[in-house]
Every structure is written in structure tokens, then in C-alpha cells.
């Protein structure tokens, strides 16, 4: 069973059982950054090169699986984070899944039914861009489930993730925390940019009006489901350069602690000359 490196991302880690406090000030913070924007970007580049090497060894080793979950409010930066952090890694060992409104078939099953099949195999990194947590966030904010149902689902999620860990999967979860003003600017940028306008949906504004409800749902869910074996990392994400460094450094530290190795060469091939 893989163990989570306790020191990894400690400054962003949500402690199990502790309350989670979200606020605009926290979203703009840059704790532990190696410097300003340019210095931090340079440090991220070095870490990214190391992450590419670690992922290659992780894929070759095939000893452990890694599930990386990203959650955020609309315009929180999930797509951009995934694109920047995982750029250049071996695509054979990576896959991205997204869980939005369930289909009729999915809705006819329990809420975790569609999730398990997307979890990683040994050596693979699965990235959830939105995840099973949608079923305790959007559903709660829109009144599709009540609080007792949300509490029950939190317990089911904890059990599900404990099962994954027991069977050889590392689980790491990132909440990209942006301020309300930053969301406003990003949504406006989408409207003002011809190549970004397609990302804007008519539902974005009604969802934005539910900001306080979403902040409460995120805080409660993170507090209820951050565990020693499947922790949440609350990443201040108003500054994209800081967000990318924080996520990259956490994953780099986790994989470094795991120390994946290339498997030994097949016995008896030493000295073979290919002609």
C-alpha cells in the first residue's frame, strides 16, 4: 500500500478534521514562493523538468497508481493548471477524465459508479478535471441533495478513496482557490477575447451569484474528506504563476518520496549486439 509523504505541500494541506476557512486574502497569498513572478516561474521550470523524469520512471516502474483531483469554482484554472503542470510528460502514462452532469445511464446508478472505471492502473496517472466531488458540491448548492445526504456521501467518498489507497493508488486532491474579484476578471476576459469566448456559458453568471453557497460547500467538503491517506491541498490560485509552482512542487515532492525506478533489464541480454 502506498503511503503519502507527510511533509509534501504541508503549507497547503488541509488537516483532517480541521475547519477550512476560505477568503479572498488567502486566494491572493503566495506563502513559500521562491521569489516574485519571474523567480517562481524559473523554479517551476526546474521542478517541471524533474517531474517529467519522475513520471517516466513512475510509468516504467508500474508499481503504484496516482490519482490527481482538481476542483475549483468556475474560472478557477483547472484546465490551465493541468496543461502547464503536465506538459511534456509521456502521454502513454497519463489520462484526463472530467465528470459533469451525469448521463441518464450514469444517473441510474450510485454516484460513484461512473468514477471507478476512470481511476488509474499501476504506473498510470489519472487526472480528474472535476470529479466525484461534483456530487456533493453542485448538487448541494442547487438543492438536489439535502445536508444528511451530503454528509452520507462524504463518508462514502472517504471509504472509496481509502479503498483506492489500500489497493495501491496514491490520491492527491487540489482545490484551486481564487477570489471573487479574480473570478470576475477571468470571466470578463473570456467575454472580451475572441479565442476565449467559447468558454463562457450563459449559466456562468447565475452560478457566480451562488458564490457564498459554493464557498461554504467547498469548505465543508474539504474539511470532511481530507484524510492522512487522501489529503486536500488548498492552493492560493489568484496568481497563476504561484498556483503552477505550488501544484508542481507538491507532485514533485510526492513522486520523489515514492522514488520510482526503471525495472532491471531482462536477464541474459547483456552484451547483445543488434545487427
Number of C-alpha atoms within 10 A of each C-alpha: 12 17 17 19 17 13 12 19 22 12 13 18 21 21 18 18 12 11 13 17 12 17 13 15 11 18 21 18 15 19 14 9 17 16 14 11 14 11 13 17 19 15 17 22 16 12 20 24 14 17 23 18 14 22 24 20 18 25 22 17 18 17 17 22 23 25 22 20 23 24 23 21 22 17 20 22 23 20 12 12 22 19 12 13 22 17 13 12 17 13 12 10 19 17 14 15 15 15 15 13 12 13 9 8 8 14 12 10 11 8 18 17 13 17 15 11 9 16 22 24 18 19 22 25 25 21 24 23 19 18 18 21 22 15 20 25 23 19 16 18 19 13 10 11 15 13 11 9 13 19 15 11 20 21 13 15 19 17 13 14 19 18 12 22 22 14 14 18 28 26 22 21 21 22 22 23 26 27 20 16 11 18 18 13 12 15 21 13 14 17 16 11 10 9 9 12 14 10 11 16 11 7 8 13 13 9 16 17 10 12 16 12 16 20 19 15 19 24 16 19 20 26 21 19 25 21 18 16 22 22 21 26 26 26 27 26 26 25 15 17 20 26 22 24 23 27 22 26 22 22 21 23 18 21 22 16 15 17 12 20 15 12 10 7 8 7 6 7 8 8 6 7 6 4 3
